[in-house]
Amino acid sequence: MFETLSDRLTSVFSSLRGKGRLSEEDINATAREIRLALLEADVALPVVREFIGHIKERARGEEVSKALNPAQQVIKIVNEELIQILGGETREIRFAKNPPTVIMLAGLQGSGKTTLAGKLARWLAGERNTPLLVAADLQRPNAVTQLQVVGERAGTPVFAPEPGNGVGDPVAVAKASIEHAERNNHNVVIIDTAGRLGIDAEMMQQAADIRDAVTPDEILFVVDAMIGQDAVNTAQAFLDGVGYDAVALTKLDGDARGGAALSIRHITGRPIMFASTGEKLEDFDLFHPDRMAGRILDMGDVLTLIEQAQRTFEESEVEKMASTLASDEDFTLDDFLQQMSMVRKLGPISNLLGMMPGMGQMRDQLSNVDEKDLDRIAAVIQSMTPSERANPKIINGSRRLRIANGSGTQVSDVNGLVTRFFEMQKMMRQMKNGGMPGMPGMPGMPGGGGRKKAKAQAKKAKKGKQRSGNPMKAKEQEAQKAAERQKRRDEGGAAGQPQLPPGLGGGGGPQLPPGLGGGKMPDLSDFKLPKE
């Protein structure tokens, strides 16, 4: 949704990079471009004015003029102001001291309240709660049936004593749901109320009556982020007519300009609590202003990716894969297949890559990622025998033909997979042996104290100090070496026995047999030997 805004801001900041000092003209030009980017993204004009005013004021201050990198400092200022517009801090649900906690959903028809109710129930269940969905939308045709279907998919029971379709009293249903929840040990009640195609007095009054009857702990205003400026007007009307504590944004995966998300918080003063980013029930999470600002500025959202992985993967799965990668055994095709299936649980690959910093510049390539390629890879691997997966070197021409026929692919696809796997296997071995080539600062890598550097040092030590070409200096060097040899003989053991070099005759180890120097066994810790 924020792709257009993100692209514009990225181009603005790229023009600042490389400047050692920002002039007044640079600041005004940057502010003008940011203003146009926000207005094109459908952000409300009062929000844009205040946002630009704060940026220009801070950009002219000492924090930019004295910065070593003024461009980076301006990006930092824009990021901080963007976080403030989006709410500053993450807003979480306030649970009641005495359960059940009652959450009431309000909003226009078509904003996605019913689907969001199921997503919220599933999210709460994942947080070790026992939610109950309440069908209090008795006006819209089949609204009760839809909630029951969503509840079944979310694994959450639905309280629906009335059939709906214009039959039943929503206020009585809402009141009865609280008693039902107390009897059946549900600690959270989610009430799905009726919406309208537009704001009218009857809808507002019904929502206000439900609010007065159940006294909800949280009232969430559900708004479609794709309706642009009208979202702000609707949010203000609901705030005046019913009142609410926080906002839940839906359809953030759409291609609209997304200015509503940047405007609602500032104009209504109510924080955005939840964001729905897809059609699936799992495409839902708390709204984090700092992470959303990072996505808009193409800084990525690695924290959300980590949390998503923690929720998706079992701890035993992660430990098993970690032990496999750390073991001395080679990385096999079975391990690769297991890793691929684990990653696919997180969602579409393009979405995962989109959370990485700087991926906004590769949006076209990400959109071309085909999930079916992963299906073909899995089919090829599953068409192999266990011995072939464990040792792909045995896969000859006839085996490759059999695998291709079994997986419905071409022999060239099997060849490509096996070749890429051998490269991956080689890379895994290098990682286990102290790093990967080509990355500075890591063991086993150029510039990082790796094997090449160690070999060079050993070669230099073995070669020793070169004999000088100056006869006088050469004579001094020979005399110095002779004195050192004599000193070592004087410090040695019994006379007439050849002495071990320093470091091999001392220590606290067992004595060497007579005739081998009379010293003691060396302590291997004295030698700075490589692990192998």
N, C-alpha and C positions, 0 to 999 in steps of 0.2 A: 504493500500500500504506500509506503514512503519512498519508493524507488525514485520517483521524479525529484522529490525534495532532496534525497540523499545525493543524487547525481549532480544537482545544481550546487549544493554546498561543497561537494568534493572539488568541483571545478573552481569554485571561488577560492578555496584554501590552496589549491595547487598554484594559483597565480601569486600567492604570498610567499611561497617557499623560496629560499635563496636570498631574501632581502634581509640585510643586516640591521636595517632600521626602517620603521614605518613612519611615513610622513602623514600629515593631516589629509592630504589627497588620497593616500592609500586607504586610510581608515574610512573616509567618506565613500570611496568606491566600493570597498568591501561591504559596508553597511547597506549601500544601495542594492547590491547584488543579493544579499541575504534577504532584504525586504521583498524584492521581486520573487525570490524563491518561495518565501512563506505565503505571499499573496496568491501565487500560482497553485500552491498546495491547498488553497481554500481556507487558510487560517483567518480568523476574524480580525478585522482591522484594528480594534482596540488592543488586542493581544500583540499584533505586529508592532504597533507604535511603542508599547512599553518595552517589548523585547529589544528592539533596535536602540531605544534610548539607553537601556542598561549596558548594552554592548559598547556603544560609542563612548559612554562615560568611563567605563572601565578600560577601554582600549587607549584612551588618552591619558590614563593615569600612570603612576610609576611602575605598576606591575608589568606593563608592556615596555615602557621606555628603558627600563633597567634590565630587561630580560636578555639572556644570552641569545635566545632564539625567539624573536618577536612573533613570527608566524605561528609557532607552536603555542605561544602564550595566548594568542587570539583564539585558536582552536579550543584551548582549554576554557577560555571565558565563554565561548559559544556553547560548549558542552555543559558547563555549570548552569548557565541561564536556561538552557533547554530542559535540564533536569528540574529546575524550579517551576517552569511552566507546566511540566507534566505531573507535578505533585510533590517533588522533593524526596519524599520517603515512601517506601512501600506500605500500603494500608492493608491490614489484615482484619479478619472477622473478629468482632467482639463477642465472645461466647458468654451466655448468661450464667450467673452464679448457680442458679437452680435450673437445670435442664427441664424441658427442651429449649434450645435456642431457636427462635422463630425468625426466618428470613423471608421477606415478602418481595416478590418480583413485580415491577410495574414498567409500563412502556407501551408504545404504539403496536398495533397489530402488524405482523410481518417483521418485527425487529429481531425475532429469534428467541423470545422468552422461553417457550416450551423446550426447545432444544438446549438452551443454556441451563434450564433447570436440571435436565439429565446430566449435562456436563459437570455442573456444580455438585450434584449428588455423587457422581463417580469420583470427583476430586476429593470431596469430604470423606468418602469411604476409604480412599487411599491414605488419608490422614488419621485413620483409626476412629472414625465416627460412624454412627448408625443413623443415616438420614432417612427421612420419610418425605415423599413427594405428595403434594395435595393438589387435586384437580379442582381449582376454584374458578376456572374459565369455563363458564356454562353458556356463553353466548355464541362463540365461534363454532361452526359446524365441525364435528369430529375432533374438537380440541381435547376432550377427555380421552378418546381412543388414542390420539397421537401421544399424549403424555404416558399412557399405559405402555405403548410400544417402546418409547424412549426409556421408561423406567425399567422395562425388562432387559433392554440392551445394557443399561448401566448397572443392572443387578440390584436395583433399589425398589422396595415396595411402594405402591401408589395407593393413596386413600382417595377413592372416587365413589361416594355413596349415591351421587346423582348422575343420570345419563348425559346431561348437558344438552346441546342443540336447542337452547332456549328454555330448558326445563330445570328447575331447582333454584335454591337460594344460595348464592356464593358466600354470603356472610355467615349463614348457618353452617355451611360446609367447613369454612375456615375455623370457626369456634369448635366444632366437633372434632377436628383433626388434632387439636392440642390434647384433648382427653384421650384420643386414640393413641397418640404418641407416648403419653405417660404410661398407659396400660401396657404397651408393647416395647417399652424401653428404647425408644428412639430419642437420641439426644439432640437432633437437629430436625426442624420442620421447614420445608421449602414450599411456599405457597405460590402457585402459578395463577396469576389473576388475568382478567380479560383485558384485551386491548381494542383499539378502534383504528380505523383508517386515518382519522384525524382527531384533534383534541376537541372534546365536547364536555359539557357540564355533567351529563349522565355518567360518563365513564369516570370522571374525576370524583364524583360523589360516591360511586360504588367502591372505588379504590380507597377513598377516605373512610367509608363505613367498615371495610375489612380491617384497615389500620386501627381504627378505634376499638374493634371487637377483639383483636388478638394481641394488640400492643407489641408489634414486632421489635426484636432487638436490632435488626438491620433491615432497612428498606433499600433495595438495589434498583436503580433506574437502568433498564436495559435499552441501549441505543445502538442503532445500525450505523456503523462508522462510515458507510458509503453514501449517506444522504446529505453530506456536505454541511453548508451553513444552516440548513433547516434543523439539524441536530441540536444546535445551540439554542434555537428558539423553542424547540420542544422540551429540551432539558430545563429551560427557565420556566416554562409553563407548568411542568410537573412539580418543580420545586415550589412554586407559588401555590398550586392547587392541592397537592398531596404531601409534598416534602419527602426527601430521601437522604440517606446517609452517604451513599457512594454510588459510583457509576460502573456498569459492566459493558464494555465495548464488544460488539459482535462483528463478524465479517472483516476482520483485519487482514485477511488473506486476499481481499478483493483488489481490484485495480483502480479504485477511486483514489483521490488525491490525499485523503486522510487528515485534512485540516481540523476536522471535528475533534479528534483526539487531543490536538494541541490547544483547542479553544475552550472545551467544556470545563476543564479544571479551573481555568483562569476566570471565566465569567461566572460560573455558579458557585465557586469556592468549595465544591465537593470533589473529593479525590476519586481517581479511577482505581477500582479495586481488582477487577478481573478483566482478562482479555481473551476472546475466542478467536483462534487463528486458523480455523479449518472446519470441515464438515464432520470429521470424526469426533467421537466423544472425548478422546484423549487430547484433542487440539484445544487445550484450555489450561490457563494457569493464572497465578497472581500477576498483576501488572507491576513491573519494576521500572520506575521512571528512569533510573540511571542506565539500565540495560537497553531500554527503548531509545534513549538518547544516543547510546553507543551504536545501535543499529542504524539510526538515521545518519550519523556521521561516519558510517562505514568503519567503526572500530570493533565490530563483532559483538558476539554475546556468548562468550565461552562459559560463563557461569551457568546460564540456562542449559547449555549442552551437557555440562557435568551433572547438574541436578536431574536432567532427563535420563541420563545413563544410570544414575543411582536408583531411580525409580523403576527403570526397566529391567536391569540385570539383577539376578540373584547374587548374593555375596559368594556363594559356593562356585558359581559359574566364573566369576572374576578371579577367584583364588586358583581355580583349576587352570584357567588360561594363563595366569601369571606364572604358575609353577611349570607349565609346559614350555613357555618362552624362556624361562630361566634355566631349564635343564640342559644337560649336555647333548641330548638327542636332537636330531635334525627336525626342523619345521616340516611337517608333512601336509599333504593335500587335505587330509581329514581335519587338521588344525585350521587350515585356511578356510575350509567350508564352515567350520564352527564359528570362526571369527566373523565371516561374512553374514551368517544368519543372526549373530548377535547385533551387528551394526544395523541390519535391516529392521530389527525390532524398534529402533529409535525413530523410524519414519523415512520419508523420501531422502535419498542421498543429497539431492540438490538443496533441500532445506537444511541439512546438517552442515554442508559446506558453506551455506550462506551465513551461518553463525560465526564463521571464522573471520578474523580481521582482514580487511583489504579485499574481500571477495566481491564487493560491489562492482569493482572494475572488471570482473569476469562474469557478469550476470548473463551475457549471451551464451557463454560456454556452459554455465550451470543449467540454463534452460534446455540445453541440448542433451543433458544426461538422460540416458534411457535405462529405466529400471529393468527392462527386459533383458539387457545385457547380463545383469547379475543372475537372472533366471537361467539363461543359456549356460553360464559358467557352472552354476549348481548342477544343471542337467548333465554336463560333460563329466564332472567329478563323480556324480552318483552312478554314472554308467561304467565306472572303472571297478575292478575287483579290489578287495582290501589290500592285496599285495602290491597292486599298481599304485594305489594311493600312498602307501607307505614308502615305496621306492619307484618313483616315476622313471628312473633310468631304464627299467626293463620294458618300457612301452615302445615297442618297435613298430614298423610299418603296418603289419597285419593287425596288431592290437589297436592302433590309432584308427584304422578303418572300422573295426568293430565298435569302438567307443563312439565314433561319429555316427554310425548307423543307429546305435542304441539311444543316443541323445537327440537325434533329429538335427544334427549340425553337419558341417563340412569338416573334412580332414584338416583343412587349413585352420579352422577354429581350434581343434585339439592341439595342433602344432603350436599355435600362438599361445595357448594357455600353458602348455608344458614349458615353453621357452621362458615366458614371463615368470612362471613359478620357480624355475631354476635361478633366475636373477634375484627373486625375493629370498630364496633359501640362502643364497650367497650373502645377501645383505644381512640376514638374521645371524649368520655365523660371525660376520664382522662385528655386529653389535655385541654379541656375547663375548668376543675376544678383545673388547676394549674400545669399541666405537666404530663409526663409519668413516670411510675415506672422504676427503673433500670438505669436512666441516671443521673449522678451526676451533681450538680451545678445548678439544676433547681427546682423551687417550686414544692412541692409535690413529690420530689424524694429523695432517701437516699443520705445524704451528702450535700443537697442543701437547708436546711432550710424549709423542707416541713412539711406535717401534722404529721408524726411520730415524727419528732424533736420537733414540737410545743407541741404535747401531752406529750412528755417526760419532756419538760420544765415546762408545767402546772402542771404535777404530782409532780415534784420536788418542785415547789413553794407552792403547796397545802400542801405537807408533812412538809415543813418548816425545820428549823434547828434541827437536832437530839439532844436529851438530852445526855449530856456527861456521861460516866460511872464513871468519877472521882467525888467523893462527893463534893470536894471544888469547882470544875468548875461548877457542876450542881447547887450548891447554888448561885454562881455568876450569872448564866444564869437566874435563877428564880428571883433574885433581879433586874436584868436588865429588864426583861419582866414586872415586877410589876411597875417599874419606868416609862416605856413606856406607860402602861395603865393609870397610874395616870396623866401623861402629856397630854394624849388625852382627859381625862375627864376635866382637867383644861382648855383646849382650846375649849371645847364644848360650847353649847348654854345654855339655861335656866337650872337652877339647878333642879334636880329631874327628868329630862327627859332623857331617854336613848339616847346616842349619836350614830350617824352613824359612820362607819369607815372613816378614812381620805380619801378624794377624793369623798365621797358621800354626804357630808354636805355642801361643798362650791360650788363655781361656780355662774353663773349668771342666773340660771334657775328659774322657779316659785317655791314658798315656798311649802313645804310639809304640809299636814294638821296637826293641833295640835295633840300631842300625838305620832307623828311619828318621833320626833327628832327636829322639828322646823327648820331643815336645808332647803336646796334648792334641787330641782330635779337635779340628776346627769347629767353631759354632757357626752353623749354616746361616744364622740370622745376621752374621756379620757381612755376608755376601748379599749385595743388592741384586739378587737374581730375579729374572722375570718369572711369573707364576708357572709357566710350562717347563 
